[in-house]
Amino acid sequence: MTADAMDDFGSPASRGESALVVTTTTFVLASIFVAARLVSRFGVLRHGTADDYVMILAWVLALGMSCAIDLGARRGLGRHEVDIPQSWIGALRGSQYAFTILYNPALMATKTSILIFYLRISRNTQNMLRIASYVTLAIVNVVGVTLTFMNAFQCDPVRAAYDPTVSDRQCIPIVMLYLCSAPANIMTDLAILVLPIPVLTGIRLPQRQKTVLVFTFTLGVFVTIVDVIRIYYLQQAVRSQEISRLGLGSGQDLAWASCTAFMWSAVEVNVGIICACIPTLKPLVTKILPFMITDPVSDPVSDPGSGPANTASFSSQAKKKKKGSGEPRHARADSYARIQPLSPAHMGGGGGGGTQEGEEEMGFMDFLTMPPELSPTCLTRTPSAHTAHTAHTTHTAVSDNTNTNTVYFGFVNMRRPKSMLHTRGSESLKYCTLVTILFFLWGFSYGLLNALNNEISKIAHQTMSQTLGLTAAYFGAYCIGALTVGQYALRRGGFKATFVTGLVIYGIGTLVFWPSAVLSSFPGFLISNFFVGIGLSVLETAANPFLVLCGPAAYAESRLLAAQGVQALGSLTSHLLAQKMLFRDIRGSLIEVQWTYLAVALFTVVLALFFYYMPLPEASDAELQALADASSPAMLTPCGHRSQLRLPLLTTSLVLAVAAQFLYVAAQESVSAYFSLLLRSLSPPSPSPSTPTYNLSLSPASYHSIAHTLFAFSRFLAALFALYLPPRLILLASLLGALIFSAVTTFSPSPSPSSNPSHIADPALLIFFFEGPLWPLIFALGLRGMGRRTKLAAACLTAAASGGAVFPFVMLGAQHSMGVKGSFCVVVALFGVGLAYPLYVNGIGRVRAVVDPVRAQDGDLLPRGARCDDVGPRRRSSGIDFFFRKV
């Protein structure tokens, strides 16, 4: 077959023609938008900024990358190996090598231009947007430079990447490298897409301009979609062949398998350039097609509080000024002097601010139209009697709002809810239901990680110690995350800030799983589990006390038990999903599972935005202290006589609660880690590993499902009992039940090979039932009476989950001398020592007064100074109060 014949796309099967056409078409479109941007910036505004020059660099790199694909398509890219003549191999490898070097710099330059644009529009107003843009900019450039060098030096020696005559070489599989780096692209794409949303939704513009503005910025979602499509084809390339380490073009049919992935990589860059140029085209569009953007003078602005047509857009005013007779630029600047940008307090502060004059007049689109020297952030206006009075009133309102809403978090002007300590009835139910979504999320993640760790151990043939190491990374992160990021965010930013922070870290952890699954890397799985653990620990640091505090204090334990029951349902759901769908056909690779984690990451982003905009109630330290004063009548009212012992009593209670939580989680994870091994040890050896035999009534998988169901059911049942019984008694009964049945499991005689070992398996199931309510009960009781230290106490109780990282290893050591069943004596010891806390809260009268506060007839706590006989008996009036009774 001659080279001339091969140069024609029609003869052999090839994907190169489609790659050439699509790449060239998208690059031409990108070039048109870049040209329009340059005309808009340099021709209309007669001024360019740093983001324009970086975009020119991105276009030059995209030109080189597109040419490399087009040249490769003409020299065998997209063909099967047998259809590529030997004389083309050098050109093919050269074009592939050029593409791999240019792809990351082109993508990096495109994103850098967008982020510099964000920094320019947020100057002096949007501190949060600026900080987030700087962080994203650093990530984009560090990752981009690192990947560029990895691509450039993918082979040893370097020339082996493009010279087919080099025989002795060692190379990194380039498609695998692209697939591993995909999470970084997705993460930065989502950050660039999400960052301006709070600004866009907070500005005040005529409806048409605001619609156009929001639409142009949300076009970035197409880049994310293209990135996901690219990942799919990269995954197809990995699956369709076994890529060797000999370099580009040396894998089996690499030119055929990677062609579509390379094409979508070019499309990703070109579409990114298009989306980055669109927001800068307003000056040009205003001159050519003004009706698309400019509203009629009578159009109201999009915010209902902004008034009628007299609040015309700044662009209309600027246009009238420009029609004047050749004013110098400084004169036009003086004509803009009435425009006052929003202060940082307005833009970055709480959500309760009212309508401000500057907010009505200043629009985001206007900033895109003006050169920097005319930017309102650089202008001042001459004060008048009206403006001086307005400025004084505004400053006073903002100062008052800032002082009274220091823990509120958000840009949107929404009515701030009252303190969570005063929410009742349907209002409390609404907020608690929203936060319970987070409980389901981390329950789903916990169950998925457990199933995933088991599958990883099978695929990688890991030892039991390595499998436990993955669990240890997850629970060990609880101690670090809760005591550092969690407590800081909760005390300084409030519940909403902590929710958003935890979701962001959790989303990063799910994306880190992606390269770990591609490479089946044990260290990668450790890092992924660690980040997921940190993110969920931050969430738990805020979510658990939120459920405890949001609503009548008399029913705090019931609310938390119900929410934790939803968390257990999430674990059960993910367990069944993994068992029936995700891990059913795993054959030596976890690449398919990564789509589940990508879906979870995208859902996390949506959830973070939802909580960002949702107004949630908060509670200050002063309010928490007042609640503690009202909830401890034995020490602060005439009913008690030990107020001077308050501090050591509460300190002792917190220390014992943290210790009990640590021991409980240690016991729970020890039981969970070895439950399957216990069931297998009760059955005789199977003649064939593929067809195991069991003496049990059900299979181990069915026992696991029953165990998760009992765990969830016990929490809902305890939530119902806690409406009428003191939670301390439920805690004592639950811990005693777990202790008894773990002892029965441990010390029951071992079954004979022919007998049914259900007398051991069934008590082991009941361990799950009785341990279910322990975490929420210990958490809620441990927060009672903490006052201004409530948030710190919540962080300490969350960090106590790190017990799950330690004692499974202790139990593993006990198995060497005592066997699987005998090693459950570690669980008996943990429950036995943990029994000290419920005995403490039930046996000491002053502590009972803290955890069983005197209640009024409507379920509220007794106000400070009231006498015990003013309110009657301590028995709760009704569980219906939590849902319907209001103050």
N, C-alpha and C positions, 0 to 999 in steps of 0.2 A: 504494500500500500504506500503510495507516494505522499510526500508532504503536501503537494498541491491538493490532492484529494482529501487529505485529512483536514486541511484548512477550511474546507467547506463543512458547515454544521449539519448538512443534510444527511451525510452517509452514516457515520457511527452514532450509536446512542450517546447523547450528551446533554448535560444540564447547563453547559457553558453558555448557550445562546440566551436562555432566560436570564441567567446571571448578568450577562453583558447588557441586555436590554433594560432590566430593572435597575441596575446600578447606574447606568448612564442617564436614564430618565429621571431618577430621583436626584442625581447630582445636578442636572440641568435645572430642575425646579429649585433646588437649594441655591444655585447660582443666581437665579432670577430674584429670589427673596433677598439675597445678600446685596445684589445691585440696588434693589429698591430701598434697602436699609441705608446704604451709603448715600443715595440721592436724598433720602429723608433727613439724614443727619448732617451731611456735608453740603447738600445742595439747598435744602429748605431752611434748616436751622443755622447752617454755616458754622457748625461746631461739632467736633467729634470728641468722644471720651474713650477711656481705656477699654471699655467693653467692646467698642466698635473695632478697635485695632486688634484685640484678641480674636474677634470674630473673623477678621480678615485672615489671621493666621490659621484659624480652624478651617476656613474655606480652602486655603492652599494645601493643608494636610489632607483634606477630603478629596481634593483633586488628585493628589498623588495616590491615595488609596484606591480611588475609583479607576484610575489608569492601570494600577497594578492588577485589579480584578479583570479589567477588559483585556489586558495583555495575556494574563493567565488563561482566560477563556479561549483566546486564540491559539494557545499553546498547550491545550490538554486539560485545563481545569474543568471538571464536570464530566470527564470521560472515564471509562474503565481503564485500568492499567494496561490491558492488552491492546487497547486502541491508541495508545500514546507512543509515537515513534521515539526511539532512543535519542535522536537529535534534538527533541523538544524538552527533554528532562531538565537540562540546565536552565533554559528560559522559564520553564514552569516553576522550578524551585526558587529561582530569583524573584519571580513575581509574588509567589507565596510569602517569601521572606520579607519582601518590601511591604506587603500588606500587613503582616503581623507586627512589623515595627511601627507603621504609621497609624494603625487602628487606635491604640490607646492614646497617643498624643492628640489625635483629631478629636476623640471623645472628650479628653481632658480639656482641650482648649474651648470646645463648645460649652461645656458645663461651667468652666471658669468665666467665660463671657457672661453667662446668665447670672452667676453669683456676684460678679462685679456690678452688674446692672442692679441687682437687689441691694447691694451696699450703697449704690448711688442714690436710689430712690428712698432709702431709709435713713439718710443722713440727718442726724440731729432730732429724729422723731421716733423711730422704731428701734429701740435698744434691743429688744428680744430678737427681732428679725436680723439685726446686724450681728449679734453674737452667734445666732444659729447659722447665718451665712458664712461667717468666718470659720466656724467649726466644719461645716460642709465643704468649704473651699479647701481647707487643710486636708480633709479626707480624700477629696477628689484628686488633689495634686500628689499627695504621698502615694496613694494607691496607683495612680496613673504612671508616675515615674518608676515605681517598683516594677510594675508589670511591663513597662517598656524595656527596662534593662533585662528582665527575665526573658522577654522575647528576643532581644538582641543577642543575648548570650545563652540561647537555648541549647547550643551544642558545644561540645568540646572535641576538637577545636572549633572556633566560631565559624570559619569558612565552610565547615561541613554542612551548615544549614542550607546553603545555596549551591554548593559545589558537589555534584554527584560523583566526582572522581575520588573524593576522600572516602576511604574504606574504614579506617579505624576511628570510630566516633561514638560518642554517647550523648543522647539528646533527650530533652523533655518532650513528651507528647503534647503538641501544641493545642490540639482540640481539647484534651483533658485540662490543660491550663486555662483555656477560655471558659470551660464549663465550671471550673473551680472559682474563677474570678467573677462569675455572674452575680452572686449576691452583692458584691460591692457596687456593681452597676445598678441593680434594682434598688439598693438602699439609697444611693445618691439620687437616683431618678425620683423616688418617692419623696425624698427630702426637698428637692427642687420644686416638685409639684405642690407640696403641702405648705412650704414656708410662707408664701405670700397670701394664702387664703384668709388668715385672720385680718390682714390689712385690707384686702379686697372687700370683705364683707362688712368692714367697719367704716368705709368711706361714704361720703354723701355726694351723689352725683345724680343728674337726670337719669331716668330709668333706662333710656336707650344707651347712653354712654356707659352706665354701669353694667348693662347686659353685655355689651361688646367687650368691655374690659375683663369681666370675669371669664367670658368665653375664650378670649385670646390667651389668658394665662392657663386655663385648664386644658388647652390643646396639648400641653405636655404629657397628658395621659396617653397620647398616641405613642410617645417614645417608650413608655413603659410597656405598652402592648407589643410594640415591635421587639423590645428586649425579651419579652416572654416567648414570642415566636422564635426568635433567634436561639434561645435556650432549648426549645423543643428540638430544633434541627441539630443543634450541637449534641443533644442527647441521642438523637437518632444516629449521628455519625459514630458516637462511642459504642452504641449497641450493635451497629451493623458490622463492626470489625473489631479485631483485637489489635490495637495500635501498639506497635513495638517501640522501643527506645532508640531506633536508628535515625529518627529525624523526619523532617517534612518529606512527604512523597514516598516514604519507604514502608508505610503501613499498607496493609492489604486494601487496595482500592481507595486510598485516602483521597485522591483527586476527585473521585466520584462522590464519596460520602460527605466530604467537607464543603463542597461547592455551594450548596444551598445555605449552609451556616455562614460562609463568608459573604454571600450575597446579602443576607439579612443583617450582618454586621455593618455593611456599607449603608444599607437602608436606615439602620438605627442612627448612624452619624448624620446622614443627610436630612432625615426627618427632624433630628434634634436641631440642626442649623435652621431649618424652616421655622420651627416653633420658637427658637430664640430670637428670630428677626421680627416676627409678627408684632409683638408689643411695641416696637419702635417705629412702626409705619404710620402712626396717626397723623403727623404733620403732612406727609405725602398724600394720604387718603383724604385729609381735610381739603387739600387743594384740588384734587381730582374728582372725588366723589363725596362732597361734604354732607349730602343727605343721609349717608350711611351712619354718620356719627353724630352730627349736630342735631339737637332736639329743637323743635319749635320753641319760641320764647315762652309760650304759654304752658309748656310741659312742666308738671311738678317734678321735683327731685324725688329720688327713689325712697328716701326716708320720709315717713308720714309726718314726722315732727318738724320738717324743714320749712314749711310754709309754701306759698304759691310761687308764681313766676317771678316775683321780685328777687328771689335768690337765684339769679341766672348763673350759668356756669362761668368759670373763669376764662375758659377758652373763648366764649362769646365776647367777653370784655376785652380780652387780649386782641381779638380780631378787629374790634372797633378801634382800638388804639393804633393798630398797625396801619389802618386806613388813613391816619393823619399824614400830614405833609412831612415826610422824611425826617422824623425825629431822630436825634442821636440815641444811641443805645442807653446812655445813662438817663436820658429824659424818659424813655419808655420804662426804665426801671423805677423812676419816681412815680409814674402812672400806675404801677403795680403795687404801690406802697400800702394800699388799703388791705392787701391780702395778708393774713396772719396765719402761719401754719400751726397745726396742733402742737402743743407742748408735749414733752415726753410723759408727763403725768397723765395727760389725756389719752395718749395712744397706748401706753403700756401699763396703765394702772388698772384700777378696779372696774367693774362693770356697772357701776351705778351712776356714772356721770350723766348729766343732762346734756341737752343740745347746746353746742357752743357756736359762737359766731364764726370763728375761724374754721370750724368743721363744716359749716354750711357753705363757705365761700371757696375753700381750698379743695381741689379735686386731684385725684391721683393721675388722671389723664392729662391734666394741665402740666404736671411735672414732666411728663413725657414730651410735651411740646416745647418747653422752655429750655434754653441753654443754661448752664450752671450759673453764669454771672447774673442771670435774671431769676434764679431759683428763689422761691419764697423763703427758703431756709436762710438765705443770705440777706433778706430784705428787712427793713424796719418800717414802721408806719408812724406818722406824726400823731401824737395823742391828742384827742379832743375831749370835750366834756363827756360826750356819750361813750367814746371808747374807753376813757379812763374809768368811768363808772362800771362799764361792762367788764373790764379787766379786773377791777377790784372784786366785783361780785363773783366772777368766774374763779379767781384765785381762792377766794374764801370757800366756795363750794367744793373745789377740788381738794383743798386742804382738809376740810371736814370729812370729805369722802375717803381720802387717803388714811386719815387717822382712824376712822371707824371701820374700815374694810381692809385692814392690813393683810389679811390672809386670803382675800379674794383674788382669783387668778383668771384672767381672760381679757380680751379686747372688746367683746361685744357688749353693747349697752343693753343689758337685760336686768330686770328687777332682781336684786339679790334676795334670796330666801332669808327668812329669819333664822336664828340660831337653831342648830339641830337639836339642842337640848329642850327646845320648846315646840318641836313638831309633834303633831298628834294625828291619829286617825288616818284618813286617806292620804294626807300629805306625807306622813311618815312612810306609809306603804309604798307610795310612788318612788321616793328616793331609795328606799331599801331594795325595791325590786330592780332599779337600774344598776345599783352596785352589785347586786347578786349575779349579774351577767359576768362580772369579773370572777366570781367564785366558780361558775361553770367553766370559764376559760382555763383557770389554772388546774381545776380538777381534770379537765380533758387533757391538758398537757402532762399532768402527773401520770395518768393512766397510759398515755401514748409513750412516754419515756420509759416506763417500766417494761412495756411490751417490746419497745425498740431495743432496749439494752439486752433483753433475752435473745432477740434475733441477731444482734451484733455478735454476741458471744458464740452463737452457732456458726455464723458465716466466717468469722475470723478465728474460730477455734480457740477462744479465749479461756483462760483459767477462771475459776470462781473468784479469785482475788481481783482479776481485772474487771469482771462484771460488777463486783461490789465497788470497785474504784469509780465507775461511772455514777453509781448511786451516791457515793461519798462526795463526788464533785458537786452534785446537785444540792444535797443537804448541807454540805460545808459552806456553800455560797450563801445560805440563809444567814449565817452568823455575820458574814462580811456585809452583805447587802442591807440587812435590817439595821445594823448598828452604825453604818456609815451613810449611805445615800438615803435609806429609808427614814431614819430618825431626823436627819438634817432637812430633807424635803418636807416632812410632815410638820416639824416645828417651825420652819421658816416660811414655807409656802402654803401649807394647809393640805387638806385632803385631795382637792382637785389636782394640784400640782404634783402630788405624790402619785396619783393614779396615772397621769400622763407620763411622768418620768418612768414609772415601772413598766408601762406598756411599751415605751420606746426601747428600753433595755431588753425586755422580753422579745420584742420583734427582732432585734439584732441577734439575739441568741438563736432564734429559729432559722435565721438566714445563715448563720455560721454552720448550722447542720449541713447545709448544701454541699460545700466542698468536702466535708468529712464523709458524706455518703458517697460522693464520686470516687474518692480515694480509699474508702474503707479505712480511714486513719483513726487509730485509737486515741492519740493525742488530740486530734480534731474533735472527736466525740466528747472528750473530757472538757475541752474549752466550750463547746456548745452547751453541754449540761451545766457548766458553771455559769455562763451568761443567762441561761434560762432560769437557773436558781436565783441569781441576783435579781432579775426582773420580777419574778414572782414573789420574792421576799419583800421587795419594795411595795408591791401591790398589797400583800397581806398585812404589812405594817400599817397601812391606812384603811384597808377594807374591813378588817375585823373590828377595830374600834369604831369605825363608822356605823356598823350595824348595832354595836352595843350602845352608842350614844344617841343615835337618831330615832327618837321616839320616847315613849314613857319608860323611865328607868326601871320600873318594876318588872318589865318584860324584856329586858335586855338579853337575857340568856335564851329566851324563846326565839327571838329574832336571829341571833347568831347561830343557833342550832338549826333553824330552818334553812338559812343560807348555806351553812356547811353541808346540809343534806343535799342541796343542789350541787355543791362541789363534788360530793360523792357520786351523784348521778352523772356528772361529767366524766369522772373516772370510769364508771361502768360503761358509758357510751363509747369512750375511746377504746376500752378493753375489747368490747364486742366488735367494734369497727376494725381494730387491728387483727382480731382473731378470724373474722369472717371475710374481710376484704383486703386490707393493706398488706398483711404478711402471709397471706394464704399461698401465694405462688412465688415467694422469694426464692431465687436460684443463684445464690452467690453474689448478689449485688443489691444495694439499697437505693439505686438511682431512682426507681419508680416512687419511693416513699417521699422523695424530696418535694414532689408536687403538693403533698399534704402540708408540709411545713411552709411552702410558699403561700398556700391558701391561708394558713394560720397567720403568717406575717402580714398579708394584705388585710385580713380581717382586723388585725391588731391596729393597723394604721387608721382604718375607718373608726374603730372603737375609740382610739385616742382623740381623733377629731371630734367625735360625738361628746366625749367627756369634757373636751376643751370648751365647747360651746354650751354644754348643759349647765345651768346654774345650780350648784349644789350648796346645801347649808354647811356652815363651818361652826367651830366652837373655839373660842379663845381660852387661854389658860385661866383668865380670871373667871370666866363662866364655869369652867371645869372645877375650879376651886370652890365656887359657890355651890355647885352640885355636891361636891364631897362634903362640904359643911352641913348640907341638908340631909345627907344620906348616912351620917354617923351620929345618931342621937345619943348613943351610949357614951360618947366622948364630948359632944358639943352641946348637949341639951341637959335639962335637969334630970333626964332618965339615967345618966351615967356619972361616974366620978373619977374617970381616969384620963382626962384631956391632956394632962402633962405627959402621958405615955404614948401620945399619938404617933410621933415620928418613929420610934423603934418598933411599934406594933405594925405599922404599915410597911416598914422596911423588911421586917421578918416575914410578913405575909407575901410580899413580892418575891423575896428570895426563895421561899418555899414553892410559890407558884411557878417560878421559872425552873426550879429543879424538877418539879413534878412534870412540867411540860417536856423538859429534856428527856426524862426517863420514859415518859409515855411514847414519844416519837421514836426513841431508841427501840422500845419493845415492839411498836407497830411495824417498823421497817424490818426488824429481825424476823418477825412472824411472816411478813410479806415475802421476804427474800427466800425463806426456806420452806414455805408452805408446799410448793410443788415437790421439792425434794423429799419432804416428809411423806407425801402421798405416794411417791414412787418407792420409797423405802419400805412401805407397808405391803407391797406386792412382790411376788416371787420374780426372779430374773426371767426376762422374756427370751425365747429362743431366737427371735429376729428383732433387731432394733426398729425395723420399719413397721412391724405389727406388734406393739407392746400389749401385754396382757395385764389386767388388773383384777384384784379380788374385790375392789370397791364396788359399791352400787353404781357409781357414776365415774366418768372419766375425770382426770385432773382438771381439764379445761372447764368442765361443767361445775366442778367444785369451786374453781376460781370465780366463776360468774355468780354462783350462789353466795360466796363470801362477800363480793362487792355489793350484791343486793342487800344482804343483811346489814352491812356496814351503813349503807344509805338509809335503810328503813329504821334503824335504831336511832339515827339522828332526828328524823322526823317524829318518831314516837317520843323521844325525850323532849323535843320542842313542845309537844302537846302536854306532857306531864309537867313541864316547867311553868305552865300557865297557872297551875294550882298547887304544886308542891315546891318547897324550898329547893333551889338548884343544888345546894350543898349536899342534900340527901341523895339526889339523883347521881351526883358525882361519886359519893361514897358507894352507892349500890353498883354503879357501873364498874368502878375500879375493883370492888370485891368480886364481882362476877368474872371480870377478866383474869383476876388472880386465881380464882377457883378453877376455871376451865383450862387455864394454861398449866396448872398443877396436875389436873386430871390427864391432860394430853401427855405430860412429861412422865408421870409416875405410873400410868396404867401399864399392866403387863403387855409385853409385845405379843402380837398375834402369831399363831402358828401358820405355816405356809398354806394350809387348806382352809383356814377360818376367815371370816369376814372381818376386816379391821375397822369397821365403821365405829366401834366403841372408842377409837382414837381420832378418826377423821371428823366425826360429828362434834365432839368437844372443841376441836381446833376451829371448826366453823363458828362456834359460839364465842370464841375469842374475838373474832371480827365484830360480832354483834355488840358485845359489851364495851369494846374499845372505841366504837364509833363516836359516842357523845363526849369523850374525854377532852379532846382538844378545845372545842368551843366552850365547854363548861369551865375548864381551867382558865382559859383566856378571859372570859367575862367576869368570873369571880376575882381573878387577879387584878382587874382594873378597878374594882370597887374601892372607893375611898381614896384613890390616888391623887385626885385634885389636879393641881398644875403639873404634876409629874405623869399624867395619864399617857401622853404621847411617848415619853421616854419609856414608860412601863410597857406600852404596846410594842415598841421596838425590841425590848429585852425578851418579851414573851415570844415574839416571832423568831428571834435569833435562837431561842431554845430548840427550834426544830433541827438544829445541827446535831442533836443526839442521834439522828438517823444515819449520820456519816461514820459513827464510831463503833457502835455495839454490834452491827452485823459481822464485823471482823472478829470481835471477841467471841461471838457465837461460832464462827468458822473455826477458830482455834479449839473451842470446846468439842467440836465434832471429832477431832482426831482421837480423842480418848474416850468419849462418851457416846458416839454415834449421833445420828440426826435427831432422833427422838429425845435422847438424853440431853442434847445441847439446848433444848427448850427450857432447861433449868435457869438459863440466863434470862429468859423472858419472865419466869416466875420471880426471880430476884429483882428485876426491874420494876415489875408491878408491886411487889412487896415493899420496896423502899419508897416508891411513889405514893403508897398509901398514907404516908406521913402527912401530906397536905390536906386531904379530906378529913382525916382525924383531927388535924389542927383547927380547921374552920368549923368543924362540928363540935369540938370539945371545949373550946374556950369561949366564954360568954362575950367578951369584948369583940372578938373576931366575928362571932355570929351577928353582933349588932352592925358590923360593917357590911357583911355580905347579905344580911337580911334587913335592909333599911325599913324604918317605920313608914307606912304608906297611908296616904289619905284614901278616901272612898273611891276616888276616880282613878286610882293607880299611880298618882303622882307621889313624889317624895315629900316627906314632912318638912316644911320650912324650918329654918334654923330658929331656935328659941321656943318652938311649940312643945307642949307637953305630950307625953305618950298617951295619956287618957283623953286628949282632945280629939283623937282620931279613931278610937276604938281598937279592935283586934288587928293583929298583923296579917291575918289571912287575906289573900288577894281577892278583890271583889269579883272579877270575871276576866277571862281571857279575851272576851270580845272587846274589852277596852283598847287593846293594842290596835285593832283595825278600825274601830268606828268612834270611840269616845274622843271628844275634843275639849280643849279648855274653853 
